[in-house]
Amino acid sequence: MSFCIEKKLNWLYIDVNSYFATIEQQLNPDLRHRPVAVVPLLSDSTCAIAASHEAKLKGINTGTKIYQAKKLCPDLICIKARHKLYVEYHHKIFREIDLYLHVDHIFSIDEGACKLTGKYCNERDAISIGRIIKKAIRDNVGEYISCSIGIAPNRYLAKIASNIKKPDGLSVITPSELPDKLYSLNLKSLPGIGAKTRDRLIQNGISSVEQLCHLDRSRLKALWGNIWGEKVWYLIRGADLPLEETKKATIGHSQVLGPDLQSAEEARSVLINLTLKAASRLRSKALYTTSILLSIDLKSGKSIKESTKVELSDDSSLILKYALKSWDKIIKNLKLEQIKIRKLAISFHNLQKESNQLTFRDYNEQRKRQRISRVIDYINKKLGKDSVSIGIAPKTNKTQDIIAFCHIPKTGDS
């Protein structure tokens, strides 16, 4: 493997600060400069899915249990998440950015990257356009919305730079500063180093980024156990590697159930809705599944999983049939007093492109079912989600919003 080490700035990375909480503060000035946690349910037993800058200063982060968060910060304000609102603002923000620099990649609902070209590859002009973008978001989208911007020779380093100064920062890592400028960071500051990788590095005597930077390519590859370790060697030196398309391992949906949805009857209706949405996403990506996993978390704390094999399919009716078969099997083995369901999740595994190994009869049957499913997708896209459904009419007035992090619907999509 060999890549050219860049001598110029190539990428500008945007990270909207404390995104969900900031949008709530933008729309409600009374929440500004106060500790806010965005939650899936207004319950002390749930956890924060986002925290404002003020809440983070109190030690509250994504994943903090609310009962613990309130001990850390008694005046914490909890706001129920509003999925559609965050998606709407995502599109507003990135449309605004696109007026100044083309947004080449969207990595999540609050992060994206722009390729720098021409004069913007030099530091002074890159900083200038970064400041213009920050001001444009404040002036044209919301005066309370801030973002941290990182500028560097590649996307990897630009993301690192965006985290150097938060909130509302703008940081540059130039080619001439590499890799020395990374030495002061901790290992978890490098994308791709989670808890397990960090522990493995420490076990091998690597406890700092400076030590990691001094390793050769083969040693890094061996420590990671795959080619990514060798790529990190190039990335931390400024090589602008091509972005690899991520192969989606699973597709699914999950939902934490409120008190009015925790009975078997109500939860079954939610499961149908989640399964149909996941099947629609499967078709939108031109993928098929042969494995369905149903996960049920009970109020008692017990978790139950049931995996089912199916013929290669992207068809809603067939997938729903097997999902409900798994549901019936789980519920049948539970005592009536146990059936208080806290969370449901449906996921499709062993994803693949269409098989050419189907018999002629199977092929025709699959095509027939597939056409019906795609007609339903088309109607729901034109007339609004859940205009047409299979099995039951979704109880949309009761269902909890599903929060977008990496899967961001286009405007008008469900």
Secondary structure as UniProt FT lines:
FT   STRAND          11..16
FT   TURN            17..18
FT   HELIX           19..27
FT   HELIX           29..31
FT   TURN            32..33
FT   STRAND          36..39
FT   TURN            44..45
FT   STRAND          50..51
FT   HELIX           53..56
FT   TURN            57..59
FT   TURN            62..63
FT   HELIX           66..72
FT   TURN            74..75
FT   STRAND          77..80
FT   HELIX           83..98
FT   TURN            99..100
FT   STRAND          103..108
FT   TURN            109..110
FT   STRAND          111..115
FT   HELIX           118..121
FT   HELIX           123..140
FT   TURN            143..144
FT   STRAND          147..152
FT   HELIX           155..162
FT   TURN            163..164
FT   TURN            166..168
FT   STRAND          170..172
FT   HELIX           175..177
FT   TURN            178..179
FT   HELIX           180..182
FT   TURN            183..184
FT   HELIX           187..189
FT   TURN            191..192
FT   HELIX           195..203
FT   TURN            204..205
FT   HELIX           209..213
FT   HELIX           217..224
FT   HELIX           227..235
FT   TURN            236..238
FT   STRAND          251..256
FT   HELIX           259..261
FT   HELIX           264..284
FT   TURN            285..286
FT   STRAND          288..298
FT   TURN            299..300
FT   STRAND          303..313
FT   HELIX           316..332
FT   HELIX           336..338
FT   STRAND          341..349
FT   HELIX           360..383
FT   TURN            385..386
FT   TURN            396..398
FT   TURN            411..412
//
